[in-house]
């Protein structure tokens, strides 16, 4: 059989017992051999039996003849240490029989379980989140201080209560907890199944996320305001850019009108001269000079038109060439002469022009732009 069995016979003076028999299970449990212990005193073979109280149990059964059960006792004699579950009864011969079961493994498992529960309780009690342990029906078996504070309830009132809304399901969810003060808090829950006092239960963590949600909502509103402000700023910038563009266009148009007037003067003046005095064409040199001046003014008009085009559609780099300074000044004087001579004659004055440009080196530039600058200088002087 699996249980250990040891038989004892009282010694005449009743101070001890002699071992009369034991089975193989008892030999294995106490690490002894039957032939080494049979006939020897009980207290000599098992010296720890007095300390644990088993000797008194055996003696009491021998005296009264009434069977007794001792559910759990620790036997330790320095050589053997084990937890025993004992049943002792008396035979008709007067001998006493002890039937025991080694429950050391079960007892150690129970000790470990209880130690684990104590550790779990300490962790739970110190956790900043609320912790509930509830059964499958939602009845509160345990609540840590944070959970008690969350519900604003006394632990004695909370224990055993059916918590509505806290459903023991695996995973994450959100619930609304109405506190004793009437306030409603949004709580994030996470539940997992555990063993609690030898029964299946659920450990539910409770995290108050009400303030977190409020902050998120405030951030969402703030982001919406920022996006709206950014859209308004973008529109304002676009309007400002458009306004600047129109302003620039107005200034450009004004400048173009001025420049066109400048380039049209020699064309109109010289054309009028030729129309009134066709004999001028008889002089080949003078005709060539007049036509060269008209052509130069037309080229300037062409450049002005190109600038208007590039205001909205840039067309690359300006044409650059080698420009003779003396020739450039001659053309500018001839181009502007009709304007300033007419103005001076109307005032009864005369302007003599003397150029000293022979020693000036040639330029590498856009001739039309340089001519335009010099023309404006002459006409605005």
Secondary structure, DSSP 8 states (H G I E B T S, - for coil): --SEEEEEEE-TTSS-EEEEEE-HHHHHHHT--HHHHTTSBHHHHSGGGTTTTHHHHHHHHHHH---EEEEEEEEE-SS-EEEEEEEEEE-TTS-EEEEEEE-HHHHHHHHHHHHHHHHHHHHHHH-SSEEEEE-TT-BEEEE-HHHHHHHT--HHHHTT-B-TT----SEEEEEEEE-TTS-EEEEEEEEEEEEETTEEEEEEEEEE-HHHHHHHHHHHHHHHHHHHHHHHHHHHHHHHHHHHHHHHHHHHHHHHHHHHHHHHHHHHHHHHHHHH-GGGGGSHHHHHHHHHHHHHHHHHHHHHHHHHHHHHS--SS---EEE-HHHHHHHHHHHHHHHHHHHHHHTT---------TT---EEE-HHHHHHHHHHHHHH-
